[in-house]
Amino acid sequence: MSKIDDTIKRVPRRVVAGVLGITLNRVDELHRAGVFAQPERGYYDLIDTCNRYRRYKETRRTVTGYNDASTKLKQAQTRREEIRNAAMLGELLKAEDVEIMVTELARIFAAGLEGLPGRVSSIVAGMAEPAEIRKIILDETRAIRQQVAERVDQFADGRVG
């Protein structure tokens, strides 16, 4: 056996803890539970211990499938309660109201865009400077966005039903 093999065949628990990323107390707990074996008092075979720990974690993962399902159920129940509370406090909107609001905003936006060529064409007809034309078009699109934003504010403030 080489010197490296001897070194990893006999390591103290602090090395096991460091390699596995667990505490010294956890190493002791896993030894008492029979997960880790000590070929010599106070020392562990590092490769065997790592393999045993990997198998232990895999086994635990399948056993905790129930715990995962239980956790998901609790999360769903918590979420349902949060929604109920928000509804009681008036913090939720009805789907129909949201649909009305979105339809209205889309209508304002579409009307603004459809009217854009008519409003802009007569203004820019005699212009030759692209920067001026761009500014006029940009101002008009900003005006459309401002109309939509004002309507959103009205919905948010409850001024529109």
Secondary structure, 3 states (H helix, E strand, C coil): CCHHHHHHHCEEHHHHHHHHCCCHHHHHHHHHCCCCCCCECCEECHHHHHHHHHHHHHHHHHHCHHHHHHHHHHHHHHHHHHHHHHHHCCCCCCHHHHHHHHHHHHHHHHHHHHHHHHHHHHHHCCCCCHHHHHHHHHHHHHHHHHHHHHHHHHHHHCCCC
